[in-house]
Amino acid sequence: MVEYVQLGSTDLKVHPIGLGTNAVGGHNIYPNTDEVAGKQLVRIAIEHGINMIDTAFMYGPGRSEELIGEVVKESGKRSDVIIATKVSPKLVDGSFVHDNSPSFLREEVEKSLKRLQTDYIDLLYIHFPDETTPKDEAVGALKELKDEGKIRAIGVSNFSLEQLKEANKNGYVDVFQGEYNLLNRKAENSYFPYTVENRISFIPYFPLASGFLTGKYQTESDLGPRLTKRPQFQGEALSKNFEKLDVLRRIADARNVEVGHVVLSWYLAQQAIDVVIPGAKNGVQVLNNLKTVDVQLTKQEVEEIDEVFQD
């Protein structure tokens, strides 16, 4: 039986493995997205105890929320599901721009509630900062929505550390979502000290570095153009990262699990992190992600991975 964990200082209890859903209705991200398969993978997640479903207006846009709303409603388990979604983008001449103004955030939350077919959102994020709105005013609007029962917890995503501190001026921020993985550990020296001190749960996105940290790539020729554009997947840096993967493979092989399970388990061993939200494109991947909870790394293994991926 998996022990659910408290998300930061909120009253939300979540399975340590959540579900990222940009492939559920995210036609603007994955043009060949199959909506039937997307709904099915959400269904499978809920049926197998995953209760945190992470979505956003930007996925679709809006279509991911609609599909998730349909599945949750048909499941009859709304009170058991923690729905996290994100607002701030709006489409202007076919492009996304961001608006953190209190009036806009209120309007977008109402639209998300309708798409999700629910009367409350468990975790509502401001997806990206805008350039003009004071961040404490933006979060203040979410606090009002929380007091009204429209949302249960407040999150921000992609904010700089200074923007996060401004947003949390009155102590209202519950969750921060930002980029973090074994190949990009900058958050440990910037965000983690602040989030831990203020009991803000840090949820990493890109936890598997666009698939590289699953160990599925064996050579440079296996990498697609999305990865080879990045410095960490070029030349000597790439060679070193492949060598680091060998350490993860050794640990995974000894446990008869996959490299990705070891990586996700390592994140969950970090004080700042309560839950990880790997994405999935089908039910098989959802069930595979769940195997992470069976991996309990030893202190020695945690320290070895830490040391190998220090630079």
N, C-alpha and C positions, 0 to 999 in steps of 0.2 A: 504494500500500500504506500503510495507516494505521499509524503508529507507536504502539504501546501504551505507556502511561505507568505509572510506579511510583506506587502509592497511598501517599503520605506516606513513612514509613520502613518500611513493611511489605514483604513479598516478593510482594505481589499486583501483577500487571501487568494493567492494564485499558484497554479502549478508552475514549478521552476522552468518548464519548457512551454513557452507560448507559441503563437503562430503569426508570422508576418505574412500579409496577404496582398502584396502588390501584384502578385500573379493571379489574384482572384478578381476578374473584371478590369484589370489594369491594362486595357487595350492600348493606351498611349505609351505604356512601358514595354509590354509584350504583345505585339500586333496580332499574333496568332492565338491569343488566349481563348481557351474553350470554357465557356461559362458553366456548362453542365459539370465538367470536371472540377471547376473552381468551387462550385457549390458542394460537390461531393467531398472534396478534401476538407472543407470546413465542417461538414457533417461528421466525417470520420474523426476529426480532431475533438469535437465535442463529445462524441460517443466514447472516446478513449481517455477522457479526463482532462484534456487540454482546455482550460477555461479562460485563457487570456487571448483574445483575438485582436490583433493590431492592424488597423486600416487607416485610411486617410481620404479626404476629398480628392486629393491629387491623383489617386489611383482610379483612372477611368475616363475622365474625372467624375467622381460620384458613383460610378457603377459598382465599385467594390463594396461600398456601404450598402447599396441596394441589395446585392446578392447575399451579403452577410445577414442583413435584416431579414430576408426571406427565410434563410436557413434557421436562424435563431428562433424566429416566430414559429416555424413548423415544428421545431424540436420541443417546444413547450417548456424550455429550460432557461428562460430569460434570467431568472434570479440566480442561476448557477454560472452564467457566462459574464466574464469581465470584458466589456467592449471598450477598446481604446481607439479613438480616432483623432484626426488632426485637421485644424482649420487655419487659414491665413491666406492661402492662394485664391486668386480670382483670375478669370480669363479676360484678358484685354487684347483685342485684335489677334486672338489665337495664341497668345503667350501668357504664361503665368506671371503675375506680379503679386506682391505680398502686402497685406493690409492688417495691421494690428490694432486699428482703432476700436474702441469699445463698442461702438454702434455696429460696425461690420462684424466683429466677432459674435455679437449677440444674434445677428441675422443668420450667420452661417451655422451657428449651433442649432437654431430652429430648423434649418434646412436639413442638417445631418440627422436630427431626431426623426424627421419625416422619412428620409431615405432608409434609416435603420429600423423604422417601424417600432419605435420605443419612446417612452416618455422620460427617459434619463440616459445619460452616457456615463459610464463608470470612470473613464479617464479621458479627459479632453486636453489635447496639446495645442499650443500655438506652434504650427509646423516650422515656420521660418520667421525671423525678425524682419520688420520693415525698417526704413531708415529714419522715420520721424516720430513714431509714437513712443512716449516714455514707457518703459517695460513694466514698471510698477502699476501704471494706469491700465495697461492691457490685462495684466494678471488680476487687477482689481475688478475688472468686468467679469472675469471668470469666477472670482470669489462671490460676486453677487449671484451668478448663476448657480453656484454651489449652494448658497444659502437658500435659493429658491427650489432646490431639489432637482435642477435640470442636469447637473453633473455631480459626481461624487469625489473626484480628485482632479488636481490641476497639474499639467505638465507643460514643459517647453522643450523645443527641439532645435538643434542647429544654432543656438545662441552662443555668442562668445562668453567666456567666463565673466567678463564685466557686465554683459547684458543679463546673464543669469543672476548675478548678485543684485542688480537693479530690479529684476523681476521679482526676486525673493526678499525685497526690502522689508516687507511686512510678514515674512515667514509663510507665505501662502503656497509656494511651489512644493509639490510632492514628488515629482518625477522629472528627470532630465534624460532625453534621448540624444545620443551623439555617436559619432564614429569611433569605434574602438575595436581593435583585434590584435592578435599577436604580432602582426607586422606594422601596426600603427598604435603605439602605446603612449602617445603624448598625453592622453587624458589622465594618466596616472599621476603626473606631476602638476597638472593644472586643475582639472575638474574634481578628481577623486577626493583630495583633501577637503575641499569645500562641501561636496555632496555628503560625504561621510559625517562631517561635523554637524551638518544641518539636517541629517536624516532624510536626505533626498535620494531616492533610488535611481541609480544610473543604469539605463537600459542601452546596451550597445547595438548600433546597426552596422551592417557589413561585418558581422562577427566571423564569417568564414572567408573574408577577403575575396568576394566574388567567386568563391569555389576553390581558390588556390589552397586554402587550409583544410579542404576535405582530403587532400592528397591524390585527387583524381588525375592531376596533370603530372606526367612523368618527364617530359622534356619541353624545351622552349617551343618546339613546333606544335605542341598540344595546346598552347595558349592562344586564345582568340585575340582579335585586335583591341577589344575592350581592356584587356589586361596589359598587353605589350606596350601600350601607350604610357604606362606608369613607370617611373624610374625604378621602383622596387622590383620590377619584373624585366629588367634589362641588364645585360652584361654581367659584371661581377656580382652585383646585388642579387640578381636572379640565381646565380650559382650558389651563393651563400644561403639563400632562402630554400633552395632545394636540399641543401645539406641539413638545414634545420628540420625540414620535414622528416628526414630519416630518423631523427630522435623521436618524433611523434609516432612514426610508424612502428618503431621498436616497442614503445609502450602500448600502442594499440594492438599489435600482434600478440603480445604477451597476455592480453586480456581477451583476445578474440573479439575485438570490437573494431570500429572504423576510426580513422584519424579524426574525422569531424566530431565524433563522440568525445574523444579525449580533449579536443580544443574547447568544446562547449562546457565540459566538466571543469576545465581549468578556470574558465570565466566565473563559473558559479562558486569557485573556491575563493574568489576575491571579495573582500569585505564590502566594496561599493556596489556589488551587483547581486540582485535578488532573483532576477529572471532573465532568460535570453529568449529572443523571438526569431529563430531561424525561419526563413521562408520555405515554401514548398510549392511544387507545381502539380502534385498528384498525391493521392492517399498513401501510396507506398512510401514516399518521402516523409510524410507526416509521421507514420508509424516508425520509420527509421530514426527520425529525430528524437522520438520518445525513448529510444534505447540509451540515451545519454544519462538518464537517471539511474541506470544500473552501474555506471562507472563512478566509483569512489576513489579518486586519486589519493595516493599516500602523500604525506608531507614531503618526503624525499622526491617524489615525482613532480609535485607542484614546484618545488624549488629548482629542480633540474630544468624544467620547461622555462621557468622564469629566467634562469641564467643563460640558457641557450638563445632565448629571444630578446636578450637585453639590448642588442643593437642590430 
